[in-house]
């Protein structure tokens, strides 16, 4: 009897296990079926959303229509860099993998589309570039990179104040981490870079120029002190001023680390020891030495090498301790210390204290943008419009390849095929027209600013001439 009871219990356990396995299998099958159904529903919904979006597509080619154009659903992997890549041999090629992906979508499109315009909109909903908005916004934000000329008010100068330019000018620019702070709503480093660019353009008419930067290596962390303090670099070698090369040098570094002021002055001393004639060092700094050096001693050594050398310093938004040190550095080397607490003061200090005599008109014409500068600006203003044309052509060729696929498979009529091909070519031409329109707008912007600068320079020159005549050309 006991054996019989055990047997029944064992049989019941087996039946229960089988039943559980069956229920589990049924549950898994049911779950799998639901997942497949959900996936099918998702795909169907996605297809419906593509067709729905195509209804709102504007087929015109204009800034407004391209800014609102939704990127094609098949173009998610198309990067900006790849899209604007120069087209070799003037024939854009569509990725074979994309053609494989688009083929079933095109068949679906031709089944759903009611007319040729619907097919056009559907093609854009699948193949439109994702980069139009980015490029148009960049093109519209174009601003000419003309140097802002320093035009000191001649009435603020007194006869006899003439300052003679030295043969060589070394600009030392502080790029330590403190230059990341704000002044007048802008980063100190950006303000100083802009001021140095304009100053170099003007001083470069009468002196050879060099740019030395310090504090741009490593970081302000203790672990980076050694690399930062040893990072003093001449980024623009002593020589004739060239706007393009000088701007590239100024834009090649950022504020980062400690302040090796003594090391920077020592670098200038080593450089000037090989020069003939006088050398003036111009320093723009917002802080004192932080690398355990002795900038005052370095300044004294500089003048020992050549008694005609000097160090002029502008303390840009400095505190009392830093100001005292910078004053001592300037005094130790036949120079002067000047203070500037905001961008306007920095600009005015450079204009009225650092520049040679404002009475010298020989170089005044160079302050207006030259024909070569205009050519450079035209090229800069064309960059983004041309990129727009490039991606427009790529898109047009994707459309033409899609039309070929649909026509070869008999999904569209010969008449539709011809109309769609004509539309693809026409769209490419319209992209070219828009490119020329955006480019012309940027050219006009450059010319308007150039004319405004030239007008100010001409007015300044006439004012100077009148003052020189009034003072009997004493200057």
JOVEN-V27282 format. One record per helix or strand. SS is the DSSP state (@ for helix, = for strand). FROM is the first residue (numbers start at 1). LEN is the number of residues. If there is no record, write none. Layout:
# JOVEN-V27282
ss=<SS;SS>
from=<FROM;FROM>
len=<LEN;LEN>
This chain:
# JOVEN-V27282
ss=<@;@;@;@;@;@;@;@;=;@;=;=;@;=;@;=;@;@;=;@;=;@;=;@;@;@;@>
from=<2;63;80;88;96;116;132;154;168;177;182;186;188;208;222;232;243;261;279;295;310;320;337;343;364;371;414>
len=<53;6;4;3;17;12;9;3;7;4;2;2;16;7;8;8;8;12;7;11;7;12;4;12;4;38;57>
